[in-house]
Amino acid sequence: MGTVTSTSARSSTATSTRQILRRALGYLFQFQSFFGLIIVFILAVAYSPVRNDANIFLSQRNLSNVARDVSETGILATGQLLVILIAGIDLSVGSVVALTATGTAYLLMREGWLDLPLIGSVQVSPMDSVPAIITILIMGLLIGWWNGWTSERFKIPSFVTTLAMLSIARGLAHIWSDNIAVPISYRAGGADPSFEILSERIYNNIIPVPALIMLGAGIVMALVLRYTSFGRHLYAIGGNETASRLSGISVTRIKILAFMLCSFFAAMAGIVHAAQLNQGSPNEAVGYELNAIAAVVIGGASLMGGKGTVAGAIAGAFILGILDNMLSLNNVDSNTQLVVKGLLVVGAVALQRFRPRDID
């Protein structure tokens, strides 16, 4: 009798230990992007060059530069997350950034670009930045609609449709700009001076406006994913599309909307890109789609769909940004940076294999 009791006690203790370890593992996976961000930040501080007894990485200007550089990737990652949550992928966002940046510069600098004689000859001068921005954002929505609609209507994997759009958008950018960069000038007769605000820093020249745009976009989408039926449906479709259809969810509509929002954020990043560089060029933003996907994956999202958070995606963008900054401060060449970034993505994906299935 004593032996049976002892065996039962050991079994109960082992079960309890496994449960504790499982909860700990779940906690680590739930906040893996933030643990990764802390580790990368500590490494950046530890290996930063020192100038005049001051840590260069921790300098106010450098941290501000990191936030500014990360902003576009963070905006793209926010949109890319929505597509990855439904087990899709959007490879066109980099080319959409190039197209929309080129389009933004063109519309800002071209006088009378909105001529609608049927409703009274509406002439928009190059000083009007708001109509130009709205037009570019609508363009992003239309591109996303095309990506989502073609994927759903013809049952083509999103990898293929967005790969095609990658080529189409880049080609349209070259056609629109006549193969040259379109500069943005704020001199008399040029672009609306208020557009330049998108590239400035506020609060004693510390906080970049692009970073605030990224933060605002992230907060809005985080609330949408957490508190709206659209957000719950995205996770449901990524978890089990068949079950979602059977439960009455309009899977096709939700998927198309996810692609539309993804391209909308790509257009937003394109506008910010044009503001920061004071130009729009069809040759810009090459490889941005890979950075966005890498940020989402490093942030803990599953490429199989149904798992991921906006906070994790933005944290992943900061991990990549801090890593690039750390390597640049130590004069590591850009090719090595690409290798390190690729290995980091592979490691993040491989780590997902150890994630318990019941951990969200």
Secondary structure, DSSP 8 states (H G I E B T S, - for coil): -HHHHHHHHHHHHHHHHHHHHHHHHHHHHHTHHHHHHHHHHHHHHHT--EETTEESTTSHHHHHHHHHHHHHHHHHHHHHHHHHHTT-----HHHHHHHHHHHHHHHHHSTT---BGGGT-B---TT-HHHHHHHHHHHHHHHHHHHHHHHHHTT--HHHHHHHHHHHHHHHHHHHHTTS-EE---STTSS-GGGGGGG-EETTTTEEHHHHHHHHHHHHHHHHHHHSHHHHHHHHHHH-HHHHHHTT--HHHHHHHHHHHHHHHHHHHHHHHHHHHTEE-TT--TTHHHHHHHHHHHTT--TTSS---HHHHHHHHHHHHHHHHHHHHTT--HHHHHHHHHHHHHHHHHHGGGS-TT--
